[in-house]
Amino acid sequence: MPSDRRVLSINTAPARPMEIEGRRILSAIGKQSVSTPTEPARIAVGPMGLAGDEQADLTVHGGLSKAVYAYPHEHYAFWQTVRAQAGVQAWDEALPMGLPGENLTVTGLLETDAWIGDLLRFPDCTLAISEPRRPCYKFAAVMGFPQAVKMMAQSAWCGYYLAVRVPGTIAAGETFEVIPGPREVSIADLFRAKMRKDAA
């Protein structure tokens, strides 16, 4: 197991009102870090997700198959750069953990190497890779520029949803082992197929 497969931050949020293009909606996309390697609070993981986290629209996020959302930290530098180019943040300002909307900011497992059905085994819980995230207008809103959705669609840097196979707890700083599933389709391939279908 590569030593760099670990959780860098655990992020949660309650559903809160937010205004997007003049519309007032309810969303929990604005995640805040609640566990870091320097302050590794243990967060309970149940069948429907992390303690303290909510989903406003269960037709899009949440439920048993999309209980937890993970996003690779390797993409953060890209988003930090394009946000700076768009004038949304300073060039030397770090992208806040959880800003893309993920529960788990992870390192060591990109979308091309994440396969549907693979298990991520942590010390006290096990999660299963279930499907890619589809970017929406809420993602563009929190990232601060309208091209964010198109950029995610083009790059396939979408992250992946996880179903809870073994409930327990999780803390930032923990490493995880990938237990291979059937390895029939990767997150990146399924995401591109879904994007092509949406564009058709």
Buried (B, 14 or more C-beta within 10 A) or exposed (E): EEEEBBBBBBBBBEBEEBEEEEEEBEBBBBBBBBBBEEEBEBBBBEEBBBEBBBBBBEEEBBBEEBBBBBBBBBBBEEBBEBBBEBEBBEEEEEBBBBBBBBBBBBBBBBBEEBBBBBBBBBEBBBBBBBBBBBBBEBBBBBBBBEEBBEBBBEEBBBBBBBBBBEBBBBBBBBBBEBEEEEEEEBBBBBBBEBBEEEEE
